[in-house]
Amino acid sequence: MLRASLTRSSSYSALLRRTMSTIQAKPFKLALVQLGGLSEDKTKNLEIAAAGVKEAVSQGKVDLVVLPEIFNSPYAVTAFRKYSEPIPNDLPAQAGSLESESTKALSQMAKENKIWLIGGSIPEIESDTDHIYNTCTVYNPDGDLVVKHRKVHLFDIDIPGKQTFKESETLTGGNTLNTFETPFGKIGLGICYDIRFPEMAMIAARQGVVAMIYPSAFNTTTGPIYWTLLQRARAVDNQIFVAMCSPARHPGASYQAYGHSSVVAPNGDVLAEADEHPTIVYADIDTQLLASTRSGLPVTVQRRFDVYPNVADGN
Ligand SMILES: O=C(O)CCC(=O)C(=O)O
């Protein structure tokens, strides 16, 4: 019995060593810019974002900066089409080739500050189909657009008297999962409500991401209950870092964002969390924690796909 369990635990560590050796990661500094003062003026919102990114890097070396969901437009189904812009499908796209107002501005923020930038999300129009998407764009330190993620799961909520919102009235859901490579490791992308669907984070984690990062804008009904819970759940499920970046609360706006941008470690510890006001949340991402968390509790190599039913069919 003892012998069997020793054999099993040493084979877990061998397997773990093998899987960890495929993850190329080094420590990096993350900044989540919880923007305040956003309005209906797209150009002004982009200027606020540019000032926020600049402020984030002024505090010392930062490698990756994140902006919130739909920061250049009001978060309203009636606004998405009006604010939408085309975004290239063929990626990477060089900084100089970007044409729309927001992608050009975001590219410049990345280039000027020499950072990786997860540019929150913006409404995208695809001219061939006339579909509108809620799309996150990511830029390297040269300002090239390296990847985009279209929100896969559309936020349709109806809690009478509290929160009603139906993104699917005007948006189309994306149909791809997206990660991108950086010198400090692979990063997985989701947008806000996407965090409620554990399959996305699990697949990204199995592809070797260090972190799942979600530009977001939860609300004051679901935020207090689920915001931290969901981040800790995705982190612990997959033993990865998880971060969500929100706009600040805005008393005059039709949609009240929850705020509370935060970063969670692979063991579920909340490393940093904002309140509801405009601010920047910083976190040092110690990638050693991926290995130490996984070797203590080897869940990432104990999955029993031979036993689980086919998830999609429920058989
Ligand atoms: O899942 C939630 O409770 C909030 C999601 C949300 O606000 C969004 O997807 O924009």
The ligand as an SDF file (V2000), in Angstrom:
LIG
                    3D

 10  9  0  0  0  0  0  0  0  0999 V2000
  -21.2300   37.7890  -14.8570 O   0  0  0  0  0  0  0  0  0  0  0  0
  -21.5820   38.8140  -14.2890 C   0  0  0  0  0  0  0  0  0  0  0  0
  -22.1680   38.8100  -13.2220 O   0  0  0  0  0  0  0  0  0  0  0  0
  -21.2840   40.1450  -14.8780 C   0  0  0  0  0  0  0  0  0  0  0  0
  -20.8070   40.0580  -16.2910 C   0  0  0  0  0  0  0  0  0  0  0  0
  -20.6950   41.3630  -16.9520 C   0  0  0  0  0  0  0  0  0  0  0  0
  -20.9120   42.3940  -16.3760 O   0  0  0  0  0  0  0  0  0  0  0  0
  -20.2440   41.4240  -18.3460 C   0  0  0  0  0  0  0  0  0  0  0  0
  -20.0030   40.3970  -18.9650 O   0  0  0  0  0  0  0  0  0  0  0  0
  -20.1160   42.5420  -18.8480 O   0  0  0  0  0  0  0  0  0  0  0  0
  1  2  2  0
  2  3  1  0
  2  4  1  0
  4  5  1  0
  5  6  1  0
  6  7  2  0
  6  8  1  0
  8  9  2  0
  8 10  1  0
M  END
$$$$
